[in-house]
């Protein structure tokens, strides 16, 4: 047994170390905020944003790093990098402090932190205010689950107003107190918690003021009837969240409205509409594209992982089974529904249904055409789903090899914003509520036998997908900042 004096020393040491880390995290908060507001620099740690986090939130993000890098990241490693960033008069950028700290340890080669950071971010050093531009107006057509989360993300990322600017939402009027109810649904969310900020409504002018963002609420039953220029909106991107129209003809109705330049659908598009999964084929977006689709939540979750696996091991064929939370399309209790099985109570049943994810995956990643089948099971949870990828590879591998490869892809590849990684044996679905990644590989669940592998990929089918939609929006608007480290 330890002596009492030893225990006391250990107790004092642990508390002292905690207080030290707490003080550094506290000192990080104003630097993070100033970089965001003054420079449009967004900071994160392994894809987890730091803006508006509390002291404890910052420390928890550092600790979470051990899930994917086998070691807890120290604020002693990230704080000096943040200090240097605040002195470089940076232009707009996205900087991952966790990946920067790791890269400095591996590739510093005797340089000081200041030398390393200055050279790593040379493209934006001294560019503060050098590319002043007006923000791009965005209109949300529909204000359901995805619409409200898109609003939250765009408000959070509004910065100095040079990026995406949420100017309006368009809905059908549901009641005389419609505006109050819309604002309340933005303010409170049973799954994602309260809105992080303040919301004020102006019923006379039909506006919602959220963290300084003035949002016009427009009531309309017809997508062709709105004159957006009457509200000072111009060259806007309309994000259609209704799912009512999925082809060029239907979505093209938005383009007939004054003030609209482009349309983005938050569902799989039909016909010749490009289905974009950011990180995979966003390079296909051109200035000539007036209508685009951000595909589906499941397609966004599986395609980055499938591409990573295909690039290293090849895929002969496979099956995708989606275990998906129920959606508003289903009935709470048994009632008539035009779809098969979906009329049965979503809260009481597992419901087998179809998914177009396998077909849509081939649209985003043509090398998979004809190689995948897919099906879905809706389950009684309100959010977070899982894709089970049962694959036959062209090359044999082992469980350790494929897990280590996917961990590397989550840390160091161009898909690090899409693919996340966890090796905890204790995680369950609610642990992934609020994940900003398209999908999270659960390494503990991986099964491998020669060239047969089964991968389990968690995804927040609401928030993670909405983050992917915003990334597409930023590309369409040309406001997606450079990401560092390269």
Order of alpha helices (4+ residues) and beta strands (2+ residues): alpha-beta-beta-alpha-alpha-alpha-beta-alpha-alpha-beta-alpha-beta-alpha-beta-beta-beta-beta-alpha-beta-beta-beta-alpha-beta-beta-alpha-beta-beta-alpha-beta-beta-beta-beta-alpha-beta
